Every structure is written in C-alpha cells, then in structure tokens.
Amino acid sequence: MFALNCRFQIAAILILFVIGVDYVQNPHLKLRSSNFFKLLLGSMALNLCLDMGTVYTITHMDSVSSSVNRLLHQFFIFSVILVLFLTYLYIRMLADPQNRIRSKKLWVLLVPVGIAVLEIINGKLYYYNDGTAAYSYGPMVITVYACGFIYTVLGIRAAFHREGILSKKQKSSVAFGTILWFVILLVQMCFPYLLLSGLGFSLMLLAIYFSYENQRENYDAETESFNRSAFNKMLAEKYPRKKQLYVVSLSCENLDRINRIAGRDKGLEAMRYLKSAFEKYTGEDIYRTRAQVLSILVTKDIRQEMEKLHCLELELGKEEYHDARLICHISVMDIKKYTASWQEVDELLNFMDAKLQHSACKICFLNEQVIEEKKRRDQIDKLLDEAISGDGFEMVYQPIYNTKEKAITSAEALVRLKNCGDLGFVSPEEFIPIAEEKGLILDIGDRTLELVAAFAKENRLDQSSIQYIEVNLSAIQAVVPHLDQRLKKILDWYGLPANFINLEITETATINFGASFEQNISSLRRMGFSFSMDDFGTGYSNLAQINQISYDLVKLDKSLIWPVFDKKVENKENAERLLRSAIELLKSIGKKVVAEGVETEEMVQYLIDHKVEYLQGYYFSKPIKGKEFLEFLKDFEEKTEAKA
C-alpha cells in the first residue's frame, strides 16, 4: 500500500533527478537566480522526502505514534509553503534580476507564510486510510491551497510585470508551469487520495528549467565559452551593485583573414586557443561577445589585473598560427564611470572593437578621449539618419585632365554631408563606415547617383567636353541583388545614358567575388557602364582583381607617385622604377591609367612623358561644388583656347 500511494512521488523524484543530472553536466553562470535555483531544487527534494514520509506514517499508524505522525505532517506542509514562497522569489528574480526585494516588502510577502505557520502549529489535521488510499485533510491542509493560489498569482504577475527582461517564451513557460501546478493542486483538492502536489512541483520546475536554467542557451559551443546572451544576463545583475565593474575584451583582428585563408575550422581553433589563454591568465568566466571578441567581467581593482593582461599580451604576441601571427588587442573599460545603465555597454563594446581594428595599441583603456570620439560618432549617426530622410547630401566634383585631348573630359563625383554644424567637416572616410554599419550604404549609393544624374542632365554635361563622370560603387553595393535594375531606374528617370557613368569600385579587397557580383558586373557592362579600379598600388587592389573584373580604367594611388618626387625619400630610383613598371604593366594589358594625387608641374610632365592618359589632383583643382565645377570648365576651356 505504501508503494501504491507513493507512485506520483516516485515519478516526481525521477523528474528532479533528470533536472539535477542535466544541471550538473553543464557550465553555469554565477547568477543569483542560478544559485537560488539550486536552493529551490533542494527544497523540492526535501519536500518529496517528507511527502513520502507522511505516506509511510499514515499507512503505518499502528506502529507510528500520533505525535510523530503530526510532527512529520507539520514539517511536510511547511515544506510545501516554503517551496511555494521560494518559487515566487525565484520567478521574481528571473523577471527583475537587478533589484533586490526591500525588507519592508519582504515582510509583506511573508504574511501568508506567517499565517500558514500559525495554522500549522495550532491547526487541526485529520487522517484517512481505508487500506487502498491514505491522505491527510483539515484546516492545516487548506492553508496549502490558499498559499498556492496567492503565490501562483504573484508569480505570474512578477513574470509579466516588466517588459524586456523575460522573453515571450520564458514568460509562457513560467505561466504554464505555475498554472499547471495550481491545476494539479485543485485536482488533489477534489480527489485527495491522489497525492499530486510533489509531481506538480516537479513538472513546474521542469517547465521553468528548460526555458531559463537550460544553460545550452547561454553557451557558445564553438569556443566552449559563454555567449552574448549570458554576458548580458551577468552584466544586468552585476551592474546595479556598488562594486566597481570593468569589461575587459580580447579581440582577434585577423580572424576573417584566417577564415578566408585556412578555413572556418582553423578560425574557430584560433578562437578556442584565445579563450583558453584568456581563461588561464584571468581565471574569469569567458564570454564570446562578438565573432572575434572574447570578454570578461572584472569586479576587482583593475590595477591588480594589469600584470596578468600584460603577460597574456606577451604570450599572444609570440604565437604563430598557421604561418600567421595572431593580431590581438585588449580593451579595458570602466563601465560604471562611462555609462548610465548596463544597456549602454553593448554599444560601447561595439565602438571600442571598431576603434581597435586600426590601432597600434595592444592594451587600450576607455577614457575621455574615446568617449568624445563616440559622442562624435553618435552625432554623425544621427546626421546620417536626417540626411537620408531629407536633403542632407551634396556632391563635389574633382576634374580629370585628358593628356591626349589636353582638356578636362571627366570628373570624379564625391559625396559630402551638408549642414554638419558643430561637427565641422565630416569626410566620407568617417561617415561611410558608419553608414555601412547602419545598413544605409545602399540608400547613399542611390542618392549619390541621383544627384549626379540630376546635375548632369540639368547642365547638359553629356553635350559638353565631359565624356563621363566617375561615381563610387562600394563593395556592399557591388554584390547586392538586382543592382542593375536599381541603377537603370535612376538613369532612366533623368534620361541619362549608362555610358556617361563610370563606376569606380572601392574596397575591392572586401568583395566576395561570387555569382551575385559577376552577374551584376556583366549586366551593368551590357547596359553601357564602364568600370575603374580605385587605389591601385595599395592593399585594396591587386593584379588578380584587374583580370577578374576587366576594368576599363585603373587609378594609380598617390602612394606610388609621390615618393618619386619627394626629396626626402632615399631610394628615389627604386620608387621611380616601381612607378614606371606599374604604368608599363597596366598599358601592356590594355588598361587606361588615371594618376591620382597630381600636385606639381613636375608630376604632370613626368606622367605625360610616360603616356598616362588621365591626371587627377590639386594641380588642376580640389573637389569643388557643382556650380564651381561648371565655372572651372568654362575658365579652363577659355585658357586652353587662349594658349592655342
């Protein structure tokens, strides 16, 4: 009979055992809620043991004294009330991890427990045993149902009270688990011989566990570290505390290169090595906060940790990885000093990571200068949104001289932000990367072509000495599907032929030369567009790309030209030999050459002597607004005619 009446308790114990085994096998965040979950798990296990103990005393009343029987029931009923109260506190902790319950409010929440304790001590309790079923009933048991209702309502209210903490899935799981337990309790109230309370507790805990305490959702299996979600949970809990709090991040700057050259598996292997080294020197939990970034949270005095970070930096500097040295940076951020809430930390992390990508500093501290840079970045961010929605862009044009025709026959169109206010001049090198991060680069590309087409049509440039206008095409634009239709729609609107536009492809090193890119280039070329390669002679351009894309024009970067005419350069002969070879190579494969950065008459004469077709630079003109460009064309033609 004892075993028959314990069948539901045994099922509940098996469920708790499964939860416990899964919990132990997975790494856990050191959250207050995780520690509290262990207390709740232990309380439920104790409750089930007491539950089975009361079944034994009722079924063996002939051998167990009435005082022992009552005492065990009192402990059991108190354990039920305790589990109910702890479950409510746990749900509240999940829903609002930053705020602790104040003592006054805690005393109010303990009122049902206090009333229940008085009833447990003084209340009446009756027992039923007919040989097939055994249970207890009476006023003492009714307190369980009353407390169950109160804490179920409070638990659901806590889960849904605040937005943005628990996901819809987690809220649903909490509601489902608590309501399921209360329904099971009502079933037991109607059929008291079904001892279901322990099973209800276990099923409730199971529902909550797999939606919140399931640590697989916090774990990054690729690097065997915690993930970004886990980082945010821990940050949200630690931030409100009075202790100092630092975020230290380790960034692998050449991870993308390792992935491209050696494959993604090798890239993950590199990140696992970095995780292991980071953990070894700091002893902290590691979080993968971005694909190439690992972070830790430090509550100690950061000065005590600096020696460890320097040792880590030295070890990583020596590490050779698949014929390439790992390029790593460490950032240290006193987030309590520079942020007002933990939600601001994420944006600051992204900014620091972007800043370090081109930094020579191996260990960089967040300081007032960085904060000012971020403020400027945020202002540009806002300015871009306003520019996209309004009339916030303008074009400037830098004339390009044709050495054969001895005339200005083209120009490069460059986009500028208008109305920058206190920011001063904001160069494209500054706002274009921000636009790319925000996903605005396609809109800017469309707007750029619209402004150029409108200017050309309004001033009938296609009927002047201007043969074409160069318009920049970013790496992101180059691979977007149906690019040809986007550009065609704009040119058709203004009635401008495609052969009047030369697309200058920028950042070619970042382009994925896949099917979308090849299809776009082929389609645009059939429409009449021509193409030029930007910055030949720098890291963004190479010979393989010249062959792959079949450029009409190749633009020599000023870094190839200036050393030839710089008196401070020691090996001018080598610089001149390199420039001459580059020109001869490009001409031998049928490419027309545009020389950028031309600033002196000496440069002009040298480049003309070496049959360079086009010259661009301050010798002729800086980039100028449309009206000034038209005046420049007129003046240049008049001067040319006067000389003739």
C-alpha positions in Angstrom: 0.0 0.0 0.0 2.9 2.4 0.8 4.4 1.9 -2.7 1.0 2.3 -4.3 0.4 5.7 -2.6 4.0 6.9 -3.5 3.8 6.3 -7.2 3.4 10.0 -8.0 6.2 11.0 -5.6 8.5 8.5 -7.3 7.7 10.0 -10.7 8.4 13.4 -9.3 11.8 12.3 -7.9 12.7 10.8 -11.3 11.9 14.2 -12.9 14.0 16.0 -10.3 16.8 13.6 -10.9 16.8 14.3 -14.6 16.9 18.0 -14.0 19.7 17.6 -11.5 21.8 15.5 -13.8 21.4 17.9 -16.7 22.2 20.8 -14.4 25.4 19.3 -13.1 26.6 18.4 -16.6 26.5 21.9 -18.0 28.6 25.0 -17.0 26.5 27.6 -15.2 26.6 31.4 -14.9 27.2 32.6 -11.4 23.9 34.4 -11.3 21.9 34.9 -8.1 19.0 33.1 -9.8 21.2 30.1 -10.6 22.3 29.8 -7.0 18.7 30.3 -5.9 17.6 27.5 -8.3 19.8 25.1 -6.5 18.2 26.0 -3.3 14.8 25.5 -4.9 15.8 22.2 -6.3 17.0 21.1 -2.8 13.8 22.3 -1.2 11.7 20.3 -3.6 13.7 17.2 -3.0 13.2 17.6 0.8 9.5 18.2 0.2 9.2 14.9 -1.7 11.1 13.0 1.0 8.7 14.4 3.7 5.8 13.7 1.4 6.8 10.0 1.2 7.5 10.1 5.0 3.9 11.2 5.7 2.5 8.4 3.4 4.5 6.0 5.5 3.3 7.3 8.8 -0.4 7.2 7.7 -0.1 3.7 6.3 1.7 2.5 9.5 -0.3 4.4 12.2 -0.4 1.2 14.3 3.4 1.4 14.7 4.0 5.2 14.5 2.9 7.4 17.3 0.3 10.1 16.6 2.7 12.9 17.8 5.4 11.7 15.3 2.8 11.5 12.6 1.5 15.0 13.3 5.1 16.5 13.5 6.1 14.9 10.2 2.9 16.3 8.6 3.7 19.7 10.0 7.1 19.7 8.5 5.7 18.4 5.2 3.0 21.1 5.0 5.6 23.8 5.9 7.9 22.5 3.2 5.1 22.9 0.7 4.5 26.5 1.8 8.3 27.1 1.7 8.6 25.7 -1.9 5.7 28.0 -3.0 7.3 31.0 -1.5 10.8 30.2 -2.9 9.2 29.6 -6.3 7.7 33.0 -6.2 11.0 34.6 -5.2 12.8 32.7 -8.0 10.4 33.9 -10.6 10.7 37.4 -9.4 14.5 37.1 -9.5 14.3 36.0 -13.1 12.0 38.8 -14.1 13.8 41.5 -12.3 17.5 40.5 -11.7 18.7 43.9 -10.9 16.5 44.8 -8.0 16.5 43.1 -4.6 13.3 43.0 -2.5 13.4 45.6 0.2 12.9 44.4 3.7 9.5 46.1 4.2 8.1 44.5 1.1 9.6 41.1 2.1 7.8 41.2 5.4 4.5 41.8 3.5 5.2 38.9 1.2 5.9 36.7 4.2 2.4 37.4 5.7 0.8 34.3 4.0 3.7 32.2 5.2 3.3 33.5 8.8 -0.4 32.8 8.8 0.3 29.3 7.4 2.9 28.7 10.1 0.4 29.6 12.9 -2.1 27.3 11.4 0.5 24.5 11.1 1.3 24.9 14.8 -2.2 25.2 16.1 -4.5 23.9 13.4 -6.4 20.6 13.2 -5.3 17.8 11.0 -7.2 14.6 10.2 -6.1 11.3 8.5 -7.8 8.9 6.2 -6.7 5.4 5.5 -9.1 2.7 4.1 -6.4 0.2 3.1 -6.3 1.4 -0.5 -5.9 5.2 -0.1 -4.2 7.3 2.6 -4.1 11.1 2.9 -4.5 13.9 5.4 -7.1 16.7 5.4 -8.4 19.5 7.5 -7.7 23.3 8.1 -4.0 22.8 8.1 -4.1 21.4 4.5 -6.4 24.2 3.3 -3.6 26.7 4.1 -1.6 25.0 1.3 -4.4 25.7 -1.2 -4.7 29.3 -0.1 -1.0 29.9 -0.2 -0.8 28.1 -3.6 -3.3 30.5 -5.1 -1.7 33.6 -3.6 1.9 32.8 -4.8 0.7 31.5 -8.2 -0.9 34.9 -8.9 2.1 36.8 -7.6 4.5 34.6 -9.6 2.6 35.2 -12.9 2.3 38.9 -12.1 6.1 39.1 -11.5 6.8 37.4 -14.8 4.7 39.7 -16.9 5.1 42.9 -14.8 8.3 44.2 -16.6 8.9 44.3 -20.3 12.2 43.3 -22.0 13.6 41.0 -19.2 12.0 37.7 -19.9 11.2 36.7 -23.5 7.7 35.7 -24.5 8.8 32.0 -24.5 10.1 32.3 -20.9 7.0 34.2 -19.7 4.9 31.5 -21.3 6.9 28.7 -19.6 6.6 30.4 -16.2 2.9 30.9 -16.6 2.4 27.4 -17.9 4.5 25.8 -15.1 2.8 27.7 -12.2 -0.8 27.3 -13.6 -0.1 23.6 -14.2 1.0 23.2 -10.6 -2.1 25.0 -9.3 -4.4 22.9 -11.5 -2.8 19.8 -10.2 -3.3 21.1 -6.7 -7.0 21.7 -7.4 -7.3 18.1 -8.7 -5.8 16.9 -5.5 -8.2 19.1 -3.5 -11.1 17.4 -5.3 -9.6 13.9 -5.2 -7.5 14.0 -2.0 -6.4 10.4 -2.4 -4.3 11.5 -5.5 -1.1 12.8 -3.8 -0.1 15.0 -6.7 1.5 18.1 -5.1 5.1 16.8 -5.4 4.5 15.8 -9.1 3.1 19.3 -9.7 6.1 20.9 -8.2 8.4 18.8 -10.4 6.5 19.5 -13.6 6.5 23.2 -12.8 10.2 23.2 -12.2 10.8 21.2 -15.5 8.9 23.8 -17.5 10.9 26.7 -16.0 14.2 24.9 -16.2 14.2 24.2 -19.9 13.2 27.8 -20.7 15.6 29.6 -18.4 18.0 27.5 -16.5 18.8 25.4 -19.5 22.4 26.6 -19.9 22.7 25.5 -23.5 21.0 28.8 -24.4 23.9 30.6 -22.6 26.7 28.5 -24.1 28.8 29.0 -27.2 29.8 25.5 -28.2 32.2 26.7 -30.9 34.6 28.4 -28.5 33.5 26.5 -25.3 32.6 29.7 -23.6 29.5 31.6 -22.6 27.7 33.6 -25.3 26.5 37.2 -25.7 23.1 36.4 -24.1 24.9 35.1 -21.0 27.1 38.2 -20.9 24.1 40.5 -20.9 22.4 38.5 -18.1 25.5 38.6 -15.9 26.1 42.3 -16.7 22.5 43.2 -15.9 22.9 41.5 -12.5 26.4 42.9 -11.6 25.8 46.5 -12.8 23.5 47.8 -10.1 25.8 46.6 -7.3 28.0 49.1 -5.6 31.2 47.4 -6.6 33.4 48.7 -9.4 32.9 46.9 -12.7 35.2 46.6 -15.7 34.7 44.9 -19.0 38.0 43.5 -20.4 37.8 42.3 -24.1 40.3 40.4 -26.2 39.8 40.9 -29.9 41.4 38.8 -32.7 41.7 41.4 -35.6 42.8 39.0 -38.3 40.2 36.3 -37.7 38.5 37.0 -41.0 41.8 36.5 -42.8 42.4 33.2 -41.1 38.9 32.1 -42.0 39.5 33.0 -45.7 42.9 31.5 -46.0 42.8 28.5 -43.7 39.1 27.8 -43.4 36.5 28.5 -40.7 37.5 25.4 -38.7 41.0 26.9 -38.3 39.4 30.2 -37.3 37.4 28.5 -34.6 40.5 26.7 -33.4 42.2 30.1 -33.1 39.3 31.4 -31.0 39.4 28.4 -28.7 43.1 28.9 -28.2 42.5 32.6 -27.3 39.7 31.5 -24.9 42.0 29.1 -23.2 44.8 31.6 -22.8 42.4 34.4 -21.6 40.9 32.0 -19.0 44.4 30.8 -17.9 45.7 34.3 -17.2 42.5 35.9 -15.7 40.7 32.9 -14.0 37.4 34.5 -15.0 34.4 33.2 -16.9 34.9 33.9 -20.7 32.1 35.3 -22.8 32.1 35.4 -26.6 30.5 38.9 -27.2 31.2 39.1 -30.9 32.5 36.7 -33.6 36.1 37.8 -33.0 35.8 39.2 -29.4 36.0 37.5 -26.0 35.2 39.4 -22.9 35.3 39.1 -19.1 33.7 41.0 -16.2 36.0 42.1 -13.5 34.9 43.5 -10.1 38.4 43.6 -8.6 40.8 46.6 -8.7 41.9 46.6 -12.4 45.4 47.6 -11.4 45.9 44.2 -9.8 44.9 42.5 -13.1 47.1 44.5 -15.4 50.2 42.3 -14.8 48.1 39.3 -15.9 46.9 41.2 -19.0 50.4 42.2 -19.9 51.6 38.5 -19.6 48.6 37.5 -21.8 49.5 40.1 -24.4 53.2 38.9 -24.5 52.1 35.3 -24.9 49.7 36.1 -27.8 52.4 38.2 -29.5 54.7 35.2 -29.7 52.0 32.8 -31.0 52.4 31.7 -34.6 49.2 30.4 -36.1 49.2 28.6 -39.4 52.0 30.8 -40.8 50.4 33.9 -39.5 50.9 35.7 -36.2 47.6 36.3 -34.3 46.9 40.0 -34.2 45.1 40.7 -30.9 44.1 43.8 -28.9 42.9 44.1 -25.3 40.5 46.8 -24.3 39.7 47.8 -20.7 36.5 49.7 -19.9 35.4 51.1 -16.6 31.8 50.9 -17.5 30.4 52.3 -14.2 32.3 55.5 -14.9 31.3 56.0 -18.5 27.8 54.6 -18.8 24.5 55.3 -17.0 23.0 51.8 -17.4 24.1 48.3 -18.4 22.1 48.6 -21.7 24.7 51.2 -22.9 27.6 48.8 -22.5 26.7 46.9 -25.7 27.1 49.9 -27.9 30.3 50.9 -26.2 31.7 47.4 -26.8 31.0 47.7 -30.5 32.6 51.1 -30.7 35.8 50.0 -28.9 36.1 46.9 -31.1 35.8 49.1 -34.3 38.3 51.6 -32.9 40.9 48.9 -32.1 40.8 47.4 -35.5 43.2 50.0 -36.8 45.0 50.7 -33.6 48.7 50.1 -32.9 48.0 49.9 -29.1 47.9 46.4 -27.7 46.1 47.3 -24.5 43.7 50.2 -24.8 41.8 51.9 -22.0 38.4 53.6 -22.3 39.0 57.2 -21.5 37.5 60.7 -22.0 39.1 61.0 -25.5 37.4 57.7 -26.6 34.1 58.9 -25.1 34.4 62.2 -27.1 35.1 60.2 -30.2 32.0 58.1 -29.5 29.9 61.2 -29.0 31.1 62.5 -32.4 30.3 59.1 -33.9 26.7 59.2 -32.4 26.2 62.7 -33.8 27.3 61.5 -37.3 25.0 58.6 -36.8 22.0 60.9 -36.2 23.1 63.2 -39.0 23.1 60.3 -41.5 19.5 59.4 -40.5 18.5 63.0 -41.1 20.4 63.2 -44.4 18.8 60.0 -45.7 15.3 61.2 -44.8 15.9 64.7 -46.0 18.1 66.7 -48.4 21.3 66.0 -46.4 23.8 65.1 -49.1 25.6 67.1 -51.8 28.2 66.2 -54.5 31.5 67.8 -55.2 33.5 67.1 -58.4 37.2 66.8 -59.0 38.2 67.4 -62.6 40.2 64.8 -64.5 42.6 66.0 -67.2 42.8 64.1 -70.5 46.5 64.2 -71.6 45.8 63.3 -75.2 43.0 65.8 -75.8 44.6 68.4 -73.4 41.2 69.0 -71.9 39.0 68.2 -68.9 37.0 65.3 -70.2 35.8 63.7 -66.9 35.4 64.2 -63.2 35.1 62.1 -60.1 31.9 62.7 -58.1 32.4 62.6 -54.3 29.6 62.6 -51.8 29.6 65.1 -48.9 27.3 65.6 -45.9 25.6 69.0 -45.7 24.8 71.0 -42.6 27.3 69.3 -40.2 27.0 72.1 -37.7 29.5 71.9 -34.7 31.0 68.7 -36.2 32.8 70.6 -38.8 33.8 68.8 -42.0 32.9 65.1 -41.9 34.8 63.2 -44.6 33.5 60.2 -46.4 36.3 58.1 -44.8 34.5 58.9 -41.5 30.8 58.6 -42.3 30.8 55.9 -44.9 31.9 53.1 -42.5 29.2 54.3 -40.1 26.6 54.1 -42.9 27.8 50.6 -43.7 27.3 49.5 -40.1 23.8 51.1 -40.1 22.8 49.5 -43.4 22.4 52.8 -45.1 25.1 52.5 -47.8 22.6 51.3 -50.5 20.5 54.4 -49.8 23.5 56.7 -50.0 24.6 55.0 -53.2 21.2 55.6 -54.8 21.1 59.2 -53.6 24.7 59.8 -55.0 23.7 58.6 -58.5 20.5 60.6 -58.4 22.4 63.8 -57.5 25.0 63.2 -60.2 22.4 62.3 -62.8 20.3 65.4 -61.9 23.3 67.7 -62.1 24.5 66.2 -65.5 21.0 66.4 -67.0 20.3 69.9 -65.8 23.6 71.3 -67.1 23.7 69.1 -70.2 27.1 67.7 -69.3 26.7 64.9 -71.8 26.7 67.5 -74.5 29.9 69.2 -73.2 33.5 68.2 -73.2 32.7 65.9 -70.3 32.7 62.3 -71.6 31.9 60.6 -68.3 31.5 61.1 -64.6 33.1 58.6 -62.1 30.8 57.5 -59.3 31.9 55.4 -56.5 30.4 51.9 -56.1 31.1 50.3 -52.7 31.9 46.6 -52.1 28.4 46.2 -50.4 26.6 47.7 -53.4 28.6 45.6 -55.9 27.1 42.3 -54.5 23.5 43.4 -53.8 21.0 41.5 -56.0 19.4 43.4 -58.9 21.9 46.2 -58.7 21.5 46.8 -62.5 17.7 47.5 -62.1 18.4 49.9 -59.2 20.8 52.0 -61.3 18.8 51.7 -64.5 15.7 53.1 -62.8 17.6 56.2 -61.6 19.3 56.9 -65.0 16.0 56.3 -66.9 14.3 58.8 -64.7 16.8 61.5 -65.6 17.2 60.3 -69.2 20.9 59.8 -68.8 22.8 57.1 -70.8 24.7 54.5 -68.9 27.9 55.1 -70.8 28.1 58.5 -69.2 28.7 56.9 -65.8 32.0 55.2 -64.9 31.6 53.1 -61.7 34.7 53.3 -59.5 34.7 50.1 -57.4 36.1 50.8 -53.9 37.3 48.5 -51.2 37.9 45.6 -53.7 39.7 43.6 -51.0 36.5 43.1 -49.2 34.4 42.0 -52.1 33.1 38.4 -52.3 33.6 37.6 -56.0 30.7 35.3 -56.2 27.8 34.8 -58.5 25.9 38.0 -57.5 29.0 40.1 -58.1 29.8 38.6 -61.5 26.1 38.8 -62.6 25.9 42.5 -61.6 29.1 43.5 -63.4 28.1 41.6 -66.6 24.7 43.1 -66.6 25.9 46.7 -65.9 28.6 46.4 -68.7 25.9 45.3 -71.2 23.9 48.3 -70.2 26.9 50.6 -71.1 28.6 51.3 -67.8 32.4 51.3 -67.7 34.5 50.5 -64.6 37.6 51.8 -62.9 39.7 50.3 -60.1 40.5 52.6 -57.2 43.7 52.9 -55.3 46.0 50.7 -57.4 49.2 50.2 -55.5 47.6 49.9 -52.1 46.3 47.0 -50.1 42.8 47.4 -51.6 43.9 46.4 -55.1 45.8 43.7 -56.9 46.5 42.3 -60.3 44.2 39.3 -59.9 41.3 41.6 -59.5 42.2 43.6 -62.5 42.0 40.4 -64.6 38.8 39.2 -62.9 36.8 42.4 -63.3 38.3 43.6 -66.6 38.4 47.3 -65.6 38.4 50.0 -68.3 40.5 52.3 -66.2 43.0 51.8 -63.4 43.7 54.6 -60.9 47.2 54.8 -59.6 47.3 55.7 -56.0 49.3 58.7 -54.9 51.4 56.5 -52.7 53.1 55.2 -55.9 53.6 58.7 -57.3 54.7 61.0 -54.5 57.9 59.1 -53.4 59.3 59.7 -56.9 59.2 63.5 -56.4 59.9 63.7 -52.7 63.4 64.9 -51.9 63.4 63.3 -48.5 63.0 59.8 -50.0 66.3 58.0 -50.0 65.7 55.4 -52.7 64.1 57.6 -55.3 65.5 55.4 -58.1 63.6 52.4 -56.8 60.4 54.4 -56.4 60.7 55.7 -59.9 61.4 52.2 -61.3 58.3 50.9 -59.4 56.1 53.7 -60.8 57.4 53.3 -64.3 56.9 49.5 -64.2 53.4 49.8 -62.9 52.4 52.1 -65.7 54.1 49.9 -68.4 52.4 46.8 -66.9 48.9 48.3 -67.0 49.4 49.6 -70.5 50.7 46.3 -71.7 47.4 44.6 -70.7 45.3 47.3 -72.4 44.3 49.4 -69.4 43.9 53.2 -69.5 45.7 54.8 -66.5 44.4 57.6 -64.2 47.1 59.1 -62.0 45.7 60.4 -58.7 47.3 63.0 -56.3 48.9 65.0 -59.1 50.0 68.3 -57.4 53.0 69.7 -59.2 54.0 70.6 -62.8 56.9 68.2 -62.5 54.5 65.3 -61.8 52.3 66.4 -64.7 55.2 66.4 -67.2 56.6 63.0 -66.0 53.2 61.3 -66.3 52.6 62.8 -69.7 56.0 61.6 -70.9 55.1 58.1 -69.7 51.9 58.1 -71.7 49.5 58.2 -68.7 46.1 59.1 -70.2 44.4 60.9 -67.3 45.6 63.1 -64.5 43.7 64.0 -61.3 44.8 66.1 -58.4 45.1 69.5 -56.8 47.4 70.7 -59.6 44.2 71.1 -61.6 41.6 71.5 -58.9 40.5 70.3 -55.5 37.0 68.7 -55.3 34.5 71.6 -55.9 30.8 72.0 -55.8 28.7 71.8 -59.0 28.4 75.5 -59.7 32.2 76.0 -59.2 32.8 72.9 -61.4 30.9 74.5 -64.3 32.8 77.7 -63.9 36.1 75.8 -63.8 35.2 74.0 -67.0 34.4 77.3 -68.7 37.6 79.0 -67.5 39.8 76.0 -68.4 38.4 76.0 -71.9 39.0 79.7 -72.3 42.6 79.4 -71.1 43.2 76.5 -73.5 41.8 78.4 -76.4 43.9 81.5 -75.5 47.0 79.4 -75.4 46.2 77.9 -78.8 
